[in-house]
Amino acid sequence: MSTVLRYLNYLLSYNPLDKSFFNPPHKLRTSVVLNAVMFHLAEVLDYNTQMGTSMMHMIVLMLQYLPSNRRIASSSGIGLPLLGTIPDYSLWLLEPHVRHQWLMALLVILYKVPLDKNDCITDGHPLLIGFSIDSMFLLKCKV
């Protein structure tokens, strides 16, 4: 399994030591390997928990990195906006099928992964993105 993870990290241009990606998000979004990974990501997280758990840190960073418009994003500089600023990431940057799989993977992570036992989840970064998505769909009614 470690060989598979090593090749997957290489193909996705992810450096596990620096916890960052080599390629900018716009190049990664057009990658054939990324499309294949995203297509099966929710299934792997849902059905193969051992593999999903070992890939969790990379997956969370990838889910944060893909909708980013920034060139630099790593575990230390995730690209989360400062309070009062408009975030520079959007799911509209993703293709529709990748956007659908991105949301499915986020739902599986929120549903299946114990939030108190996983270091990369307890920071709340995917939750912030999830809540940003949720706030996009809030309807404001005139009174």
N, C-alpha and C positions, 0 to 999 in steps of 0.2 A: 504494500500500500504506500510506503514511503517513496518508492520509485514513481508511482503514478502521480503522487502529489508534487514531486520534484519536477516532472515533465509538465504537469498542468501549470505550475507556477511559472515555468520557463515560457510556455506557450502564451500565457496571459500577461507576460512581461511583469510579473510580480516578484519582488525581492523580499523573501521572508525575513532576512536579517534586518533590513532597514524598514520593513513593513511599508513599502511604497511601490508604486508602479513606475516602470521605465518610460512607457509610452504615455503621451498626453491622452486625456479622455476621448477627444474626437477621433484619434487613431484607433483606440481600443474599441470604441463603439462600432467601427466599420470592420472589425476583425471577424473572420469566419469562425475562428475558434471560440470567440466570445459568444457569438450567436448560438453555436452548438452547446456551449456550457449553459447559457441562459435558458435554452429550450428544455433542458433536463434538470435544471438546478432544483426546482421545487420538488420533483420526484425523488431526487437523491436525498434531499434534506428530510423528506417525509418517510421514505421507505428504508434508506440505508443510514441509520442514525450514527453508526460508528464512523463512516466516511464523512458524513455531514459535520459531526463534532470535530473531527480532525481538520476540516477545511473551514471551520466557522470564522476564524479571524480574517482569513483572506476573503471570504464571502461577504462579511460585513463591510470590510474596506472597499470591496468591489462595488457593492450596492451603493455606497456613499460616493465613490469616485465616478461612476458612470454618468450620473446626471449633472456632474460638475462642469462648469464652463471654465474653471481655473486650470492652469497648467501644472500647478504644484498641489498635490494632496497626498498626505501620508498620515500615519497614525498620530503624529504630533501636530500636524496642521491639517486636520480633516477637511477644512473648507467650511466649517460651520460659521455662520455669520455672527457678527457682534450684535449685541442688543440694539435695536432701533435701525438696523440696516436691512436692506432688501437682499435676500440670498441670491447668489449668482448661479444657482443650479436649478434645473427644471427637468421634469420627466418628459417634457415635450421634445427634448433633445434626442430622446431614444425613439427608435422605430416602434410602430404600434405593437408588433409581436414581442419585442424585447421589453417594452413597457409593461405589457400584460404579464410576462414571466417575472419581471422585477417585482411587481406587486404580489404575485403568487408566492415568490420566495420570501418576501417580507412577511406575508401572512403566516407562512409555515414557521418562520423563525419566531414570530410573536406567539404562535399557538403551541409549538412543540418544545422550544428550547427553554429550560428553566432559567429565568432571568437572574436568580440569585447565585447560580453556580458557574456562570460563564463570564470570564473577565471582560471580553470584548463587548458583551451585551450590557453589562451593568453600567457602562458609561452613559447609556441612553441615546447614543448617536442615531441608531436606526429609528428609535422611537421619535426623536425630534423630526426626522424626515417624514415619518409616518403621520405625525400630528400636523406637519405642514401640508401634507396631502389632504388630510381630513379637513383642515381649515379652508382649503381651496373650494370644497364642495358645500360649505355652509351658505345657506341662502339668507340674504338680508331682506327682510320685508319692511316696507314703508308703513309707518304707523299713522 
